Amino acid sequence: MKSIGNGAFYNCSGLTTVTIPNNVKSIGNGAFYGCSNLANIIIPDNVKIIGKGAFKDCKKLKTASVPKHLKGKLKKVFPFRTKVIYR
C-alpha cells in the first residue's frame, strides 16, 4: 500500500494508536476523520503528503510524531490541541 485514501478510516472509533507503515507515501484528505479514540499517531519519513483534515475531529489525539520535512506543510491536518513532535 503506497497511500491511505481519502476517508479510509472515517469515524473508526476502534483506533487508539496508529503507526503508519514505512511504504506509505501519502495520507489522503480526512483519512482518519472522526476517529474519536485515536490518541497517538506515528508517521514515517517516507510520507511526503498529508491531506487536509486527515485527523480532523480526532478529539483525543494527544501526540503526532511527524518527520521534520513536513514542518510547515501541516495546515488544518491535526486538531488544535495535538502536540506535534518533529523528528
N, C-alpha and C positions, 0 to 999 in steps of 0.2 A: 504494500500500500504506500503510495507516494504522497497522498493527500487525505485530509479528513474533510469531507464535503460540507457544504452549507447545511446547517441544521442537523447534522449527523446524529447528535446526541441530545436533541431538543427535549427539554423537560425530563431528562433522565435522572430522577431523584435518587436512584440507587448508587450513583457515583459519589465517592467521598475523596478519593485520591487518584490522580491520573498521571502516568508517566508516558509521554508521547514516545513511540518507537523512533530509533535513530534514522530509519529510512524515510520518515515523513518530511516533506519539504514545505508543505503549506497546510494551514488550518483555515477552513472556509468561514464565511460570514455566519455568525450565530451558531457555530458548530456545537457549542456547549451551552447555548442559551437556556436559561431557566433551570440549570442543574442545581437545584436548591440545597443539596447537601454536599456539594463539591467544596472541599476545604483547602486542598493543595494541588498544585499542578507543576510538573517539571517538563520544560520544553527543551529539546536537544539543540545543539549547534547547527544541525542540518536544516532546521526550519528557517526559511527565508521570508515567509509572508504569514501574517496572522490577520485574518479578515475582521472587518468592522463588527463589533458586538459579539465577537467569538465567545466571550464569557459573560455577556450581559445577564443580569438578574441571577447571578450565582451569589446569592446573598451571604453565604458562609465562607466564600473564598478568602482565606486569610493570606496565603502566600503563593506567589508565582515565581518560579526560578526560570529565568529567561537569558538567552545568550546576549552578550554585550552588543553584538552587531545589530540588534533590533531596537536598541535605545533610540528614542526619538521617533520611532515608527509605530508606536502603540496607542495612538489616539483612539479613544472610545472602544478599547478592547477589553479592559478589566474593570470591575466595579471600583468605585471611588476609594473604598477602604482597603482594598487589596494591597499588601506590601509586595512590590515587585523587586526581586533580587536579581541584579545583573551579574553574570559571572563570565 
